[in-house]
Structures are given as structure tokens and as C-alpha cells.
């Protein structure tokens, strides 16, 4: 991750913590996940042909699973 990427990630995390303080961790998590799905759907549609949709969806799901597992490992070791 480069510095700009890390900065953007930190901004999202800060916003999630802000939302959590107004609602709950579950609400912050599920709403962020839904917003991410909406944004990624637009990205996939804009950058894929109809016959590539399933492959691109699978790629996003695999990336998410890798990021989630890496984050669990990272935060579990703290």
C-alpha cells in the first residue's frame, strides 16, 4: 500500500468510527459494506462487458475475502 492508499483507508476508518458512535458497530459495518457494494457495482458495470460481469464479481469477492482475512490476522495480533 502506498501512502495515498493508506491515507484514504484511514479516512474511511475514521468515518466508520464516527458513524459507529452515532449508531452501532453492526450498523456502521453493514452500511459501509452496502455502500462499497453499490460503488463497486458501478465500477464493474462501467469497466466490464456483459460477458465479463461474473468473472469481475468473483474477483472482487476474492479480493474482499483476502483483505478481510488479512485484517483479522493483523488486528488479532495487536
N, C-alpha and C positions, 0 to 999 in steps of 0.2 A: 504494500500500500504506500502510495506516495503521500506527501504532506497534505496536498489539497484534498485527496480522497479521505484521509483521516480527519481533516477539519470538517468536511461535510458530514461524515459519520457522527462525529461528536455533536454537531448541531442537531441532527435527528435525535440522538440520545437525550440531549438536553430538553428538546421539545417533548419527547415521550415522558420524561420525568415530570415536566410541568403539567402535562395532561393527566398523568397518574395522580398528582396532588389534587386535581380537580375532580377526579372520578375514582378510578381504581387501577391497579396494575393490569388486571384482566381486560378492562375497557381500553386502556392505553395500548396494550399489546394487540388486541383484536382489531381495533380501529386502524392502527398503523399497518398491520398486515393486510387489511382490506384496501387501504389507500395504495399500498405498494402493488397489490394485485391489479387495481384499476390503472395505475400508471404503467405497469409493465404490459398490461393488455394493449394499451395504446401504442407502446413502443413495438411490441411484437407485430401488431397489425400494420403499423407504418413501415416496418422493415422486413416483412415476410410476404412471400407469395402464399396463396391459399394452400398449396400442397406442402409448404414448409411449417405450417402452424403447429402441428402435433410435435414435430421434432424440436421446434423452438420452445414450446411449452415444457417439454421434457427437460431441455437444457436448463431452463430457469428453475425448475423444480429441483434438479440435481445440484445446481449452484446454491440454492437456498438450503438444502439439506447439509451440504458441506459447510456453509457458513454457520448454520445453527450448531452442528456438531463441534466445529472448531471453537465457537463461542462458549459452548457448555464446558468444553475442556479448559479453556482459558479462565473462565470465571470460577470453575470448580477448584482450580489450583491456587486461587488467591487466598 
